[in-house]
Amino acid sequence: MSKVETAIKHTNVGLKELLVKLQELTNLQFSGSLQISIGNHPNWTFWFRLGRLSWSDGGTNSQERWQRHLATFVPDLKAPQLKEIATAENTKDRCSILVQLLNQGWVQRQQLTELMLSFTGEILFDVIQSSQISGNCLSYELISDDLTNKSTLILPMIEVIPTLKQTLQTWQQWQNQGLASYSPNLFLVIQQSELISKESLSESQLSIISLIDGMQNVRSLALKTGLDMVTMIQFLLPLVKLKAISFSKVPKNQKSRISPDRVLNNKNTLIACVDDSPGVCRALEKIINTQGFGFVGIQEPLKALPSFLKNKPDLIFLDLVMPITNGYELCTQLRKTPSLKNVPVVILTGKDGLVDRMRAKMVGANDFLSKPVKVAELIKVLNKNLSQSTQEEST
């Protein structure tokens, strides 16, 4: 078996050469560390044991990645407990902390393996992207039998080549979307809310947009949506191309960006939505909250009436098609309830037929709003129905 040449820094290396080197390290069952640097980027380090990866770390968003992965794979671990473990070990070394989490039962070995695979995939993606942006000008150094991080001897070992192949595929998909120069470590920011309000958006798009607050990078936001980052960004690309949504190197706290028209601003006003889709409720909540109103979302229609009797809303959105009872039936019940009979009701549905509109009026609905909801149309409905409700109460 050939020996890996170590303790020599290789400069001006292309990505292809690095990929060949990774395959070589696997074939020769290399034990030690591989340190990669590109321009002014912080170094990335990969620790190998018998040709397999036992840990990897580094890069510009090292701390954010670490915190996000702990929150995902060790959800019961809180900051004070993490600090206690680090203090007891007198270390900030992440490998040592992971070993203690494993020993103390905070995480199972399979969970730890999944954490490491995800961690490594993100780092490999960043190395590949940075290499391409820098014109294939990277440097690396191999240190054989590097025992500076002895905790890596206890951690699970993962195969680097399958992870690398999957990462290359993700990178190719990212490139195909025209995003080669945009890092998933960048923060998504709503730049021009007025452009968003003019677009006819799907429930998926509204759901994702409702989570954009300027404080989360692409990877973090994708995690919250339950989508992989490529799929999530595909929903947002039309708005990115319109320059309604942009990428930022630094977080930008955005409390209210989706407000194309100013509506009555009253924090005591409560808007309710009864819709079995959590995504629709979240999307409406984001828009309604930016207008200064309170919001309550209810996914189970049978719980709506008791909830409204306890906390009377000022306007109610009702989904047309729901299990057990539909929007028409619930509207009929509301109109038979003395304390709720005058509350404006807007039927919210994907249908837009004349029959549906007539039936909505017959059961006492005040208005009708089609899905996918346009922000501007939603705000017009709020203006119209809340203004009428206020006038009726004053007379």
N, C-alpha and C positions, 0 to 999 in steps of 0.2 A: 504494500500500500504506500503510495507517495505521501510525502509530508507537505503540509501547507506552509508556505513561506510566510513568516510572521515578522513583527517588529519593524516593518518597512512601510512608510506612508506612500500610498499610491495616489498621484494627483492627476488632474485633467482626465478623469475616467468618465466614459460614457455609460448610460444606463444599461445597454446591452452587456457590456463587460461586467458590470456589477451583478447582473442577473446570472451570468455564467459563473461568477465567483460564488454566489449563493448555492448554486447547484453543486459546485465542486466541494464546498464545505459540507454539504449533506453527504455526498458520495464518500468523502474521506473521513467521515465521522469526526469532524473537528470539534474540539473542546476549547473554549476560550471566548473572547469577545471580538465583535466587529464594530468599529466606530466609523460612522459616516458623517461627513461634513460637506455642506454646500454653501459657498459664499459666506454671508453673515448670519445664516441660520444657526441656531443652537444645534449641537451635535445630536445624532441619534445613536444609541448603543443597542446592539443585539448580543445577548449571551447565548452561547451554544454549549450543548453537552452531548457528546457522541453524535454530532451531526444534526441534532434537533434543537429547537429553540426552547430555552427555559425562562426567558424574560426579554422584554425590549422596552425602551423608554426614551424620552428626550423630545426635542422639537419645540416649536414656539408655543404650543397650547398644552404643554405637559400637565400643568396643574388642573386645568379645566377637564381634560380627558380623564385624569385620575379620579376627580370628584364625581364626574358623570358616571363612570363605570362602577364605582363603589355604590352609588345611589341605585344603579340598575341591578347589579348582581348581588349586592348585600344590603337590601332595602331596609332591614331592621337596624342597621348600624347607624347610630347618631354621632354627631360631631364630638360631644364630650367623651363618648366611649372610644372613638378613634384616637382622640388626644390622649386618653388614659393608656391605651395600648402603646402608642408611640413613646409616651413618657416612661412607661415601665421598661421598655426595651432601650430607652435612651438613644433613640434613632429616628431619623426621618426617612430612612431607607424603605422604599415601598415594598421591596421583596421581603424584608424582615417583617413588615406589617402584615403582608399577605400570609406569611407562614404562621404568624400568631393568630390571625383570623381563622385559618384552617385548623390549628391546634385547639383553639377555644370553641370550635363548633359554629362560628358565625357563618361559615361558608363550607359547602361540601366540595369535594375534589372535582366533581363534574362541573359545578358552577364556576369554580376557579379556572378550569380549563377553558370554559366558554368565555370568561372574562379576558383571559390571555389571548385567545384567538381574535376577539373583537379588538382588543388593544393593539395587537400586532398588525391586524388588517389596516387600521387607521394610520399607523406609523408608516407602513409600507406604501400606502396611498400617498401620504405626504412626501415621502422620499421620491417616489416616481414623479409626482407633479412638480416638485421643486427642481428635480433634475431636468425635466423637460423645459421648464421656464428658464432655467439658467443656461440652456444650450448644452446640456449633457456635460457640464463641467463640475464634477464632484470629486471628492477625495475620500479614501478609506484607509484604515489601518487595522491589522489583525494582531491580537495579543493572545498567544497560545497559553492555555491553562490559566486563564485570568481568574484568580481567586479573590479579587477585591470585593466580590459580592457572593459570599459563600451561601447565602440564602437560596440562590438559584439552584443549588444542589438538591433542595427539598421540594421545590415547586414542580408541577407536572411538566412534562416535555411535550412539545407540539411539533408537528411536521411543517416545515417552512414552505415547501414547494406547493402543496395544495392551497395553502393560504395565499401564497404569491400569485398563483394562477387566478384565483377568485378575485383578488385585488386588481390584477391587470384587466380583468373583464369589467369590473366596476369603473376603472379609469377610462376604458374605451367608451363605455356608455356615457360617462361624464363628458368626455371629449365630443362625442356625437351630438350632445345638446348645445355645443358651442361654449362650454364652460371651462375650457382648458386653463384659462388664466385666472379663474375664480376658485379660491380655496374653500372647502367646506368648513374651514375654521372661521370664515368671515361671518359677520352678523347681518341678519336680514332686517331691513329697515323700510317702513312704508314712507315713500318719498313724496308721492303726489296722490293724496286721498281722493281728490276730485276726479282723477282719471279712473280710479277703482269704482267710484260710484256710478259711472256711466256704463260700466261693463255688465253684461248678463253673466253672472257667475254660477257655477254649479255648487251643490251642497258641499262637495269635497273642497273646492276652492275657498268657500266662505269659512269652512271649518278651520282650514290651515291659516287663513288670513287673521282669523279671530285670535290666534295664538301669537302672532307677531307683535312683539313689544319692544324690539330694538335691543333687547338684552340677551338674546339667544343666538348662537351660531347655527349654521345649517344642520349640523349633526345633532345638536341638542333639540332643535325644533322637530327634526325627523323622528327622533325618539318619542317625543310627545304625541305625534300624530299616529305612531304605530306603523309608519311606512319607512322603507329604505330611502336614503337621501336622494337617489336618482329619481325614484317614482314621485317623491314629494316635490322635487324641484320642477318636474314636468308640469305639474298643476300650476306652478307659479310663473313659468317661463313667459307666457303671453303678457303678464303684468310686468315682468322684468324687461321685456323688449319694449314695452310702452314707457319704461322708466318710471312706472308707478311704484315699483319695489326695487330697491337697490341693495348692494352689498357694502358693508362698512368694515374697516379694520378694527374699529373700536365700538363698544356698545353705546347705544344712544337710547336713553329712557324715553319712551313714547307713551304718554298717558292717553292722548286723544288725537288720532290722525284721520279717522274716518268720519268726517263731519262736513259734507258738502253744503248742507244748509243748516242754519241755526234754528233749533226748535225750542219750545218752552223748556227752560232749565229749572227743574224742580226735583230736588233729591227725595222729596216726600212722595213723589209720584211713582207708583208701582206698576210695572208692565209684566204680564204673565204670558207664558207660552206653553200650550199643551201639545206636545209632539213626541211620538215614540222614538224619534231619531235624536240621540244625544248631540250629534253633529249640528243639526239645525238649531237646537237650543243654545249651544255654545256660540254659534255664529250670530244669532240674534242678540244674545247677551252682550257680545263684544260691541256691536253697533249701538245697542240701546244704552249701555253704560257710558259710552263716549258722549252721549247726548245729555248725560246728567241724571238719568232715571234709574230707579231701582229695578231689579229683574228677578223673576222666579221662573224656573223651568221645571216642567212636570212631564215625565215620560210615561207614567201610568195614568190613563184617563180616569179611572175609578177613584183616584186620590185627588182629582182636581177640585170637585165640589167641596169636600171637607176642608181642603186647604184654603179655598177662596172665602169660605164662611169664617175662617179664623183670621185671615189677612186679606181683606177685600182689595182686589187690584183695581186700577183705574182704567185699564184696557186689557183685553184678553185676545191672544192669537190662538186659534184652534186649528189643528191639522184636520184635514178632511177624512183621510183614511187611516184608521188606527184599529188595533185589535180590541175585541170585546165591545167597545162603543165608538162610534165615529163622531166627527165634529158636529154634524147636524143634530144628532141625538143629545150631545152634551149641551149644545146651544139651546135646545128646547128646554132642558132641565134648568139652565141658568135663567131663562125668561120666566120660569114658573117659581123661581126663588125670589121672594120680595126684596131682600137686601142686595140682590145681584141683577135684578131685571133691567136696570138702566145702565149697566156697565157696557161700554162699547165692545162689540165682539167682531173680530176680523177672521174670516175663514182663510186658512193658509193651506194651499194645495198645489200639486203639480199639474192639476187639470185647469182648463181655462174655457170651459164650454158655457154656452148661454143657459142650458138647463141647470148646471151647477150654480150659476149666479142667481137664477130665479129661486131655486130651492133654498139657497143661503138666505135670501131676503125673506122667504116664507117662514123660516124658523126663527126670524128675528135678528139675523146677523146684520151688522151695520156696514160692513165692507168686505172686500174679497181681494186677497193678494196672492199672486201666482208665484210658484217656485220654479227655477231658482230665483231667489230674491235679489233684486237690485237695491243697493244701498239707498240711492236717491228715492226710489219708489217707496221703500219702507219708511223713510223719514217723512215723506208726503202724507202717508197714511197716519203716522203718529201726529203730525201737525193737525190734519183734518179732524181726526176723531177726538183727540184730547181737547182741541179748541171748542168743538161742539159740546163735549161733555162739561167743560168749564162754564160755557154759556148757559147750559140747561140748569146747572147747579145754582147759578147766580140769579135765575129768574124765579 
